Amino acid sequence: MTDATTAPRVRPPASVVGPWAWLRANLFKSWLSTATTLVLVYLIGRGLLGLIDWGFVNAVWGVPYNAQGVPDTASCHAAKGQGACWAIIADKYRLILFGRFPFDEQWRPAVAVVLFIALYVFSAIKGVWRKGIDSPLLRTAAAIAVVTVLATNVVGWLGGILGLPTVLGDILHLIDIVARYASGVLLLFVWPAIGVWVVVLSAIFVLMAGGVYGLSPVAVDSWGGLPITLILATFGLAFAFPLSILVALGRRSTQMPAVKMICVLYVELIRGVPLISVLFMASVMFPLFMPPGVNVDKLLRAQIAVILFAAAYLAEVVRGGLQALPKGQAEAADALGMTYWQKTGLIVLPQALRLVIPPLVNTFIGFFKDTSLVLIIGLFDLLTMGKIALSDPPWQAFPTEVYIVLALIYISFCFAMSKYSRGLERELNQARGR
Amino acid sequence: MNETATAPSPGRAAGLSTGKPIIEMDKVNKWFGALHVLRDITLSIAEGERVVICGPSGSGKSTLIRCINRLESHQEGRIIVDGTELTDDLRSLDTIRRDVGMVFQSFNLFPHLTILENCTLAPIWVRKMPKAEAEALAMRFLERVRIPEQAKKYPGQLSGGQQQRVAIARSLCMRPRVMLFDEPTSALDPEMIKEVLDTMIGLAESGMTMICVTHEMGFARQVADRVVFMDRGEVVESGTPDRMFGAPETDRLKMFLSQILRGH
């Protein structure tokens, strides 16, 4: 060894790091890689320039309308092939985003969408999921309020079937409303993030449905566009995820063979059929089994179908995490005298779920996009509204523009999810010193 | 390790057993499928007693102590811990496990929690101790195993020896009446074995009832009141360490000792 190699170096030589070294090492290492780089740069550059030409330089941003309000799309047709016709988006964006919601009331779904996005951003903030005031009294009160809401709704629904006296129905309704407010407020104290979710989702429901606070009532049949997609995906995953954890735990249960069998059957049955057929059953078959006069809302039926379907898939992902956890973790918890639920909630799940963040988010993203299948049962989600917008004769020739915009909307939601999950993984791994 | 073997045994002098049995096993049998892993084990361990269980691998010694807090269930016979018989009743089981601490070969610290949280989790949730009190208690035991400065770190940032000492502190935080050690030094690099053994010796000197599965004969000589030798699922021989190592009676123990000594 010479002195030069043993002498301490403050930093590696410049030829090993820095942008030039990176270029040399990755793009211009040999004459072959240099040639490949140049060819690719040329192709990508040309494609990019073409896209800019089509999307911006030659694009048609607006068209004139005649006296009847019918657009004159001649300029769009003239530019076809050379330039995009963004005029269709300018003309149809409200239909695509908000469906057939009454035009003058469309600020309501717009606010609902903003609330949804605000809710996602809020949920992603570090630390908001901490518990609030640690008081057994408040906890009990909140639990009672939540159970009351559930109970009054189930009883009210059954009452509708059995023909309960209207006085009782009114009393139930009153209790229900009081319990709703109480549960929202109590949850804000006990577990702030959950409280925020309940309050915001209730606000979204009120905005969409109306009928109170001077908002005109809007039937679910008139809802459409982005709010439908966000409702199906948000409620779907928010309910499917906890359900999937229970199913995964049930499937691994050694103490309760009956529960285990039900969970296995549920997962295998749901996984064995396509989502379309589950949706179809929910919308067409389910009403046939109901007594006459009983009507469960179409959106609710689709929502339940999405929840049940997503839960089966998520359950298998969660089960994968449970299996990957070393047995010693559960044994250590047992040896400390923890109960099953303490062991599961404090030791097993926090670790198992961390292990499966990538496949969990993968499934989340998949289901966010799968909500578009509800078009099969006549619900007007974002994608369906795009299709409907294209059925307008003057615009029929311009599907590319509509689908590009729809794709951008889907991409921004899905990319946000995947970005968040990667950040979450990195943060959790850093915290553990790995 | 071996220098401890020749030292006088301060441990034994410090905590004489009271003679009242805290663990009683009566004709315990266990099978893994067709494999008969515990055969008619009858063993009584007094409060304050330090017992070392040794034997070749596969002799059932780990299974035996795992039966004491029912990480494994036995199929025949009776195990009574602190006056309560081990059955499938979950409630009595949780009570027993609170009073029986266990240290594992692979540490089994909770990697998603800090060292301090590892130690306070069970006192807070199982013993319903206020958080501040649990943290004070945990810091006291972390000082006792000489790693209070690591309290805010995660297990993945500690060496094996440090992790095992944290595992001991974590068990002690539950204020157990009995401590079980399942080959606590077998997964450690040689230079870390001593720091864990020193911790265990310190614990023995404080009068804790201890049952250790270990191959550390120096440790056995120094602190054990009794050495139990197991082979093929049965207790072959037991007695004081001096008698067991000085004058083994059975051929199986003689052979085992010769193998152990050759290995060292």
Interface residues (C-beta under 8 A of the other chain):
Chain A: P326 G328 Q329 E331 A332 D334 A335 L336 G337 M338 T339 Q342 L346 I347 P350 Q351 R354 L428 A431 R432 G433 R434
Chain B: N69 L71 L90 D94 T95 I96 R97 R98 V100 G101 M102 F104 S106 N108 L109 F110 P111 H112 L121 A122 W125 V126 K153 Y154 G156 Q157 R170 S171 M174
